[in-house]
Amino acid sequence: MNEDKSETTGQRTDDPMLDHACTMRIALAIARRQNELDLRLHRIEQALKLGGHAE
């Protein structure tokens, strides 16, 4: 039987496509988070320019 034991052993698979898919999911998650932070920073900057209180 040729089953993937990477989940239980913590070892990486030898499948480059699986590695690429995981890398891309991580990269997309980081990009989404960065966009959220950029938007939040922009809102704070705008509130400070207007003399309001930023949350």
PyMOL Python script that loads the backbone (N, CA, C, O; Angstrom):
from pymol import cmd

cmd.read_pdbstr("""\
ATOM      1  N   MET A   1       0.849  -1.182   0.000  1.00  0.00           N
ATOM      2  CA  MET A   1       0.000   0.000   0.000  1.00  0.00           C
ATOM      3  C   MET A   1       0.890   1.239   0.000  1.00  0.00           C
ATOM      4  O   MET A   1       1.921   1.280   0.671  1.00  0.00           O
ATOM      5  N   ASN A   2       0.476   2.245  -0.761  1.00  0.00           N
ATOM      6  CA  ASN A   2       1.285   3.448  -0.897  1.00  0.00           C
ATOM      7  C   ASN A   2       0.510   4.644  -0.347  1.00  0.00           C
ATOM      8  O   ASN A   2       0.063   5.498  -1.113  1.00  0.00           O
ATOM      9  N   GLU A   3       0.351   4.708   0.952  1.00  0.00           N
ATOM     10  CA  GLU A   3      -0.430   5.802   1.535  1.00  0.00           C
ATOM     11  C   GLU A   3       0.492   6.894   2.071  1.00  0.00           C
ATOM     12  O   GLU A   3       1.645   6.641   2.420  1.00  0.00           O
ATOM     13  N   ASP A   4      -0.028   8.081   2.127  1.00  0.00           N
ATOM     14  CA  ASP A   4       0.736   9.245   2.592  1.00  0.00           C
ATOM     15  C   ASP A   4       0.665   9.304   4.112  1.00  0.00           C
ATOM     16  O   ASP A   4      -0.418   9.422   4.687  1.00  0.00           O
ATOM     17  N   LYS A   5       1.801   9.225   4.747  1.00  0.00           N
ATOM     18  CA  LYS A   5       1.836   9.268   6.207  1.00  0.00           C
ATOM     19  C   LYS A   5       2.358  10.612   6.714  1.00  0.00           C
ATOM     20  O   LYS A   5       2.706  10.742   7.888  1.00  0.00           O
ATOM     21  N   SER A   6       2.413  11.608   5.832  1.00  0.00           N
ATOM     22  CA  SER A   6       2.980  12.898   6.221  1.00  0.00           C
ATOM     23  C   SER A   6       2.170  13.569   7.325  1.00  0.00           C
ATOM     24  O   SER A   6       2.729  14.309   8.135  1.00  0.00           O
ATOM     25  N   GLU A   7       0.858  13.319   7.369  1.00  0.00           N
ATOM     26  CA  GLU A   7       0.037  13.951   8.409  1.00  0.00           C
ATOM     27  C   GLU A   7       0.393  13.426   9.783  1.00  0.00           C
ATOM     28  O   GLU A   7       0.362  14.174  10.760  1.00  0.00           O
ATOM     29  N   THR A   8       0.730  12.156   9.874  1.00  0.00           N
ATOM     30  CA  THR A   8       1.013  11.576  11.187  1.00  0.00           C
ATOM     31  C   THR A   8       2.486  11.678  11.558  1.00  0.00           C
ATOM     32  O   THR A   8       2.828  11.738  12.739  1.00  0.00           O
ATOM     33  N   THR A   9       3.367  11.698  10.544  1.00  0.00           N
ATOM     34  CA  THR A   9       4.801  11.740  10.845  1.00  0.00           C
ATOM     35  C   THR A   9       5.355  13.154  10.845  1.00  0.00           C
ATOM     36  O   THR A   9       6.424  13.407  11.401  1.00  0.00           O
ATOM     37  N   GLY A  10       4.624  14.085  10.217  1.00  0.00           N
ATOM     38  CA  GLY A  10       5.117  15.449  10.118  1.00  0.00           C
ATOM     39  C   GLY A  10       6.154  15.614   9.032  1.00  0.00           C
ATOM     40  O   GLY A  10       6.748  16.685   8.904  1.00  0.00           O
ATOM     41  N   GLN A  11       6.387  14.576   8.246  1.00  0.00           N
ATOM     42  CA  GLN A  11       7.369  14.663   7.169  1.00  0.00           C
ATOM     43  C   GLN A  11       6.710  15.183   5.908  1.00  0.00           C
ATOM     44  O   GLN A  11       5.515  14.998   5.678  1.00  0.00           O
ATOM     45  N   ARG A  12       7.523  15.836   5.102  1.00  0.00           N
ATOM     46  CA  ARG A  12       7.018  16.352   3.833  1.00  0.00           C
ATOM     47  C   ARG A  12       6.854  15.228   2.838  1.00  0.00           C
ATOM     48  O   ARG A  12       7.538  14.206   2.907  1.00  0.00           O
ATOM     49  N   THR A  13       5.929  15.433   1.904  1.00  0.00           N
ATOM     50  CA  THR A  13       5.752  14.453   0.842  1.00  0.00           C
ATOM     51  C   THR A  13       6.776  14.735  -0.249  1.00  0.00           C
ATOM     52  O   THR A  13       7.420  15.784  -0.263  1.00  0.00           O
ATOM     53  N   ASP A  14       6.912  13.793  -1.147  1.00  0.00           N
ATOM     54  CA  ASP A  14       7.809  13.974  -2.279  1.00  0.00           C
ATOM     55  C   ASP A  14       7.064  14.477  -3.507  1.00  0.00           C
ATOM     56  O   ASP A  14       7.609  14.482  -4.611  1.00  0.00           O
ATOM     57  N   ASP A  15       5.832  14.894  -3.315  1.00  0.00           N
ATOM     58  CA  ASP A  15       5.002  15.355  -4.427  1.00  0.00           C
ATOM     59  C   ASP A  15       5.196  16.861  -4.613  1.00  0.00           C
ATOM     60  O   ASP A  15       4.703  17.641  -3.797  1.00  0.00           O
ATOM     61  N   PRO A  16       5.898  17.287  -5.660  1.00  0.00           N
ATOM     62  CA  PRO A  16       6.144  18.723  -5.848  1.00  0.00           C
ATOM     63  C   PRO A  16       4.867  19.522  -6.082  1.00  0.00           C
ATOM     64  O   PRO A  16       4.796  20.693  -5.707  1.00  0.00           O
ATOM     65  N   MET A  17       3.852  18.905  -6.700  1.00  0.00           N
ATOM     66  CA  MET A  17       2.603  19.631  -6.920  1.00  0.00           C
ATOM     67  C   MET A  17       1.883  19.890  -5.604  1.00  0.00           C
ATOM     68  O   MET A  17       1.284  20.950  -5.422  1.00  0.00           O
ATOM     69  N   LEU A  18       1.937  18.939  -4.694  1.00  0.00           N
ATOM     70  CA  LEU A  18       1.327  19.126  -3.385  1.00  0.00           C
ATOM     71  C   LEU A  18       2.078  20.205  -2.610  1.00  0.00           C
ATOM     72  O   LEU A  18       1.460  21.050  -1.962  1.00  0.00           O
ATOM     73  N   ASP A  19       3.396  20.179  -2.675  1.00  0.00           N
ATOM     74  CA  ASP A  19       4.192  21.222  -2.028  1.00  0.00           C
ATOM     75  C   ASP A  19       3.847  22.591  -2.599  1.00  0.00           C
ATOM     76  O   ASP A  19       3.714  23.567  -1.861  1.00  0.00           O
ATOM     77  N   HIS A  20       3.703  22.655  -3.926  1.00  0.00           N
ATOM     78  CA  HIS A  20       3.378  23.927  -4.575  1.00  0.00           C
ATOM     79  C   HIS A  20       1.999  24.411  -4.143  1.00  0.00           C
ATOM     80  O   HIS A  20       1.813  25.597  -3.873  1.00  0.00           O
ATOM     81  N   ALA A  21       1.037  23.504  -4.078  1.00  0.00           N
ATOM     82  CA  ALA A  21      -0.316  23.884  -3.669  1.00  0.00           C
ATOM     83  C   ALA A  21      -0.320  24.409  -2.240  1.00  0.00           C
ATOM     84  O   ALA A  21      -0.992  25.396  -1.942  1.00  0.00           O
ATOM     85  N   CYS A  22       0.419  23.762  -1.363  1.00  0.00           N
ATOM     86  CA  CYS A  22       0.496  24.220   0.027  1.00  0.00           C
ATOM     87  C   CYS A  22       1.156  25.589   0.102  1.00  0.00           C
ATOM     88  O   CYS A  22       0.696  26.471   0.828  1.00  0.00           O
ATOM     89  N   THR A  23       2.228  25.759  -0.647  1.00  0.00           N
ATOM     90  CA  THR A  23       2.937  27.038  -0.670  1.00  0.00           C
ATOM     91  C   THR A  23       2.016  28.144  -1.175  1.00  0.00           C
ATOM     92  O   THR A  23       2.006  29.246  -0.626  1.00  0.00           O
ATOM     93  N   MET A  24       1.246  27.854  -2.215  1.00  0.00           N
ATOM     94  CA  MET A  24       0.350  28.868  -2.764  1.00  0.00           C
ATOM     95  C   MET A  24      -0.762  29.211  -1.781  1.00  0.00           C
ATOM     96  O   MET A  24      -1.136  30.378  -1.667  1.00  0.00           O
ATOM     97  N   ARG A  25      -1.300  28.219  -1.066  1.00  0.00           N
ATOM     98  CA  ARG A  25      -2.335  28.511  -0.064  1.00  0.00           C
ATOM     99  C   ARG A  25      -1.778  29.412   1.028  1.00  0.00           C
ATOM    100  O   ARG A  25      -2.448  30.344   1.472  1.00  0.00           O
ATOM    101  N   ILE A  26      -0.564  29.138   1.456  1.00  0.00           N
ATOM    102  CA  ILE A  26       0.063  29.964   2.492  1.00  0.00           C
ATOM    103  C   ILE A  26       0.297  31.377   1.963  1.00  0.00           C
ATOM    104  O   ILE A  26       0.018  32.355   2.657  1.00  0.00           O
ATOM    105  N   ALA A  27       0.807  31.487   0.741  1.00  0.00           N
ATOM    106  CA  ALA A  27       1.072  32.802   0.149  1.00  0.00           C
ATOM    107  C   ALA A  27      -0.218  33.611   0.009  1.00  0.00           C
ATOM    108  O   ALA A  27      -0.233  34.812   0.278  1.00  0.00           O
ATOM    109  N   LEU A  28      -1.294  32.955  -0.410  1.00  0.00           N
ATOM    110  CA  LEU A  28      -2.572  33.660  -0.555  1.00  0.00           C
ATOM    111  C   LEU A  28      -3.116  34.106   0.799  1.00  0.00           C
ATOM    112  O   LEU A  28      -3.672  35.198   0.914  1.00  0.00           O
ATOM    113  N   ALA A  29      -2.960  33.275   1.816  1.00  0.00           N
ATOM    114  CA  ALA A  29      -3.417  33.647   3.155  1.00  0.00           C
ATOM    115  C   ALA A  29      -2.638  34.852   3.671  1.00  0.00           C
ATOM    116  O   ALA A  29      -3.213  35.754   4.280  1.00  0.00           O
ATOM    117  N   ILE A  30      -1.331  34.864   3.427  1.00  0.00           N
ATOM    118  CA  ILE A  30      -0.499  35.999   3.846  1.00  0.00           C
ATOM    119  C   ILE A  30      -0.922  37.258   3.095  1.00  0.00           C
ATOM    120  O   ILE A  30      -1.039  38.327   3.694  1.00  0.00           O
ATOM    121  N   ALA A  31      -1.150  37.139   1.793  1.00  0.00           N
ATOM    122  CA  ALA A  31      -1.557  38.294   0.992  1.00  0.00           C
ATOM    123  C   ALA A  31      -2.896  38.855   1.457  1.00  0.00           C
ATOM    124  O   ALA A  31      -3.072  40.071   1.537  1.00  0.00           O
ATOM    125  N   ARG A  32      -3.849  37.957   1.767  1.00  0.00           N
ATOM    126  CA  ARG A  32      -5.155  38.428   2.271  1.00  0.00           C
ATOM    127  C   ARG A  32      -4.987  39.178   3.582  1.00  0.00           C
ATOM    128  O   ARG A  32      -5.584  40.236   3.780  1.00  0.00           O
ATOM    129  N   ARG A  33      -4.175  38.629   4.475  1.00  0.00           N
ATOM    130  CA  ARG A  33      -3.962  39.273   5.772  1.00  0.00           C
ATOM    131  C   ARG A  33      -3.277  40.625   5.591  1.00  0.00           C
ATOM    132  O   ARG A  33      -3.619  41.595   6.267  1.00  0.00           O
ATOM    133  N   GLN A  34      -2.312  40.684   4.679  1.00  0.00           N
ATOM    134  CA  GLN A  34      -1.623  41.957   4.430  1.00  0.00           C
ATOM    135  C   GLN A  34      -2.597  42.988   3.881  1.00  0.00           C
ATOM    136  O   GLN A  34      -2.532  44.161   4.251  1.00  0.00           O
ATOM    137  N   ASN A  35      -3.502  42.562   3.001  1.00  0.00           N
ATOM    138  CA  ASN A  35      -4.509  43.491   2.475  1.00  0.00           C
ATOM    139  C   ASN A  35      -5.414  44.009   3.589  1.00  0.00           C
ATOM    140  O   ASN A  35      -5.747  45.193   3.622  1.00  0.00           O
ATOM    141  N   GLU A  36      -5.809  43.127   4.497  1.00  0.00           N
ATOM    142  CA  GLU A  36      -6.635  43.547   5.631  1.00  0.00           C
ATOM    143  C   GLU A  36      -5.896  44.578   6.482  1.00  0.00           C
ATOM    144  O   GLU A  36      -6.474  45.587   6.888  1.00  0.00           O
ATOM    145  N   LEU A  37      -4.628  44.321   6.746  1.00  0.00           N
ATOM    146  CA  LEU A  37      -3.845  45.243   7.567  1.00  0.00           C
ATOM    147  C   LEU A  37      -3.638  46.578   6.857  1.00  0.00           C
ATOM    148  O   LEU A  37      -3.696  47.634   7.487  1.00  0.00           O
ATOM    149  N   ASP A  38      -3.397  46.533   5.546  1.00  0.00           N
ATOM    150  CA  ASP A  38      -3.233  47.768   4.774  1.00  0.00           C
ATOM    151  C   ASP A  38      -4.504  48.603   4.820  1.00  0.00           C
ATOM    152  O   ASP A  38      -4.449  49.822   4.983  1.00  0.00           O
ATOM    153  N   LEU A  39      -5.658  47.939   4.676  1.00  0.00           N
ATOM    154  CA  LEU A  39      -6.928  48.650   4.724  1.00  0.00           C
ATOM    155  C   LEU A  39      -7.155  49.265   6.100  1.00  0.00           C
ATOM    156  O   LEU A  39      -7.596  50.409   6.211  1.00  0.00           O
ATOM    157  N   ARG A  40      -6.854  48.506   7.137  1.00  0.00           N
ATOM    158  CA  ARG A  40      -7.013  49.015   8.499  1.00  0.00           C
ATOM    159  C   ARG A  40      -6.105  50.224   8.742  1.00  0.00           C
ATOM    160  O   ARG A  40      -6.525  51.218   9.334  1.00  0.00           O
ATOM    161  N   LEU A  41      -4.854  50.124   8.274  1.00  0.00           N
ATOM    162  CA  LEU A  41      -3.922  51.246   8.426  1.00  0.00           C
ATOM    163  C   LEU A  41      -4.423  52.468   7.668  1.00  0.00           C
ATOM    164  O   LEU A  41      -4.334  53.588   8.172  1.00  0.00           O
ATOM    165  N   HIS A  42      -4.945  52.267   6.473  1.00  0.00           N
ATOM    166  CA  HIS A  42      -5.465  53.384   5.685  1.00  0.00           C
ATOM    167  C   HIS A  42      -6.620  54.066   6.416  1.00  0.00           C
ATOM    168  O   HIS A  42      -6.704  55.293   6.450  1.00  0.00           O
ATOM    169  N   ARG A  43      -7.508  53.263   6.997  1.00  0.00           N
ATOM    170  CA  ARG A  43      -8.639  53.840   7.736  1.00  0.00           C
ATOM    171  C   ARG A  43      -8.161  54.632   8.952  1.00  0.00           C
ATOM    172  O   ARG A  43      -8.699  55.696   9.261  1.00  0.00           O
ATOM    173  N   ILE A  44      -7.155  54.107   9.633  1.00  0.00           N
ATOM    174  CA  ILE A  44      -6.609  54.820  10.795  1.00  0.00           C
ATOM    175  C   ILE A  44      -5.981  56.139  10.358  1.00  0.00           C
ATOM    176  O   ILE A  44      -6.190  57.173  10.992  1.00  0.00           O
ATOM    177  N   GLU A  45      -5.210  56.095   9.269  1.00  0.00           N
ATOM    178  CA  GLU A  45      -4.578  57.327   8.770  1.00  0.00           C
ATOM    179  C   GLU A  45      -5.624  58.357   8.379  1.00  0.00           C
ATOM    180  O   GLU A  45      -5.470  59.543   8.672  1.00  0.00           O
ATOM    181  N   GLN A  46      -6.691  57.911   7.717  1.00  0.00           N
ATOM    182  CA  GLN A  46      -7.752  58.834   7.318  1.00  0.00           C
ATOM    183  C   GLN A  46      -8.442  59.437   8.541  1.00  0.00           C
ATOM    184  O   GLN A  46      -8.734  60.632   8.564  1.00  0.00           O
ATOM    185  N   ALA A  47      -8.699  58.622   9.541  1.00  0.00           N
ATOM    186  CA  ALA A  47      -9.356  59.117  10.753  1.00  0.00           C
ATOM    187  C   ALA A  47      -8.467  60.135  11.459  1.00  0.00           C
ATOM    188  O   ALA A  47      -8.956  61.143  11.969  1.00  0.00           O
ATOM    189  N   LEU A  48      -7.165  59.872  11.490  1.00  0.00           N
ATOM    190  CA  LEU A  48      -6.265  60.817  12.141  1.00  0.00           C
ATOM    191  C   LEU A  48      -6.188  62.136  11.373  1.00  0.00           C
ATOM    192  O   LEU A  48      -6.091  63.205  11.976  1.00  0.00           O
ATOM    193  N   LYS A  49      -6.231  62.059  10.054  1.00  0.00           N
ATOM    194  CA  LYS A  49      -6.218  63.281   9.248  1.00  0.00           C
ATOM    195  C   LYS A  49      -7.465  64.118   9.489  1.00  0.00           C
ATOM    196  O   LYS A  49      -7.419  65.348   9.459  1.00  0.00           O
ATOM    197  N   LEU A  50      -8.578  63.436   9.728  1.00  0.00           N
ATOM    198  CA  LEU A  50      -9.835  64.140   9.963  1.00  0.00           C
ATOM    199  C   LEU A  50      -9.994  64.574  11.415  1.00  0.00           C
ATOM    200  O   LEU A  50     -10.960  65.251  11.769  1.00  0.00           O
ATOM    201  N   GLY A  51      -9.043  64.181  12.246  1.00  0.00           N
ATOM    202  CA  GLY A  51      -9.106  64.560  13.649  1.00  0.00           C
ATOM    203  C   GLY A  51     -10.052  63.698  14.456  1.00  0.00           C
ATOM    204  O   GLY A  51     -10.379  64.030  15.595  1.00  0.00           O
ATOM    205  N   GLY A  52     -10.489  62.608  13.885  1.00  0.00           N
ATOM    206  CA  GLY A  52     -11.385  61.703  14.592  1.00  0.00           C
ATOM    207  C   GLY A  52     -10.621  60.676  15.384  1.00  0.00           C
ATOM    208  O   GLY A  52      -9.394  60.717  15.471  1.00  0.00           O
ATOM    209  N   HIS A  53     -11.348  59.773  15.949  1.00  0.00           N
ATOM    210  CA  HIS A  53     -10.739  58.698  16.726  1.00  0.00           C
ATOM    211  C   HIS A  53     -10.782  57.422  15.912  1.00  0.00           C
ATOM    212  O   HIS A  53     -11.834  57.009  15.424  1.00  0.00           O
ATOM    213  N   ALA A  54      -9.630  56.811  15.776  1.00  0.00           N
ATOM    214  CA  ALA A  54      -9.551  55.558  15.010  1.00  0.00           C
ATOM    215  C   ALA A  54      -9.696  54.378  15.942  1.00  0.00           C
ATOM    216  O   ALA A  54      -9.212  54.391  17.074  1.00  0.00           O
ATOM    217  N   GLU A  55     -10.369  53.363  15.447  1.00  0.00           N
ATOM    218  CA  GLU A  55     -10.519  52.141  16.259  1.00  0.00           C
ATOM    219  C   GLU A  55      -9.549  51.101  15.782  1.00  0.00           C
ATOM    220  O   GLU A  55      -9.509  49.998  16.327  1.00  0.00           O
TER     221      GLU A  55
END
""", "prot")
cmd.dss("prot")
cmd.show_as("cartoon", "prot")
cmd.util.cbc("prot")
cmd.orient("prot")
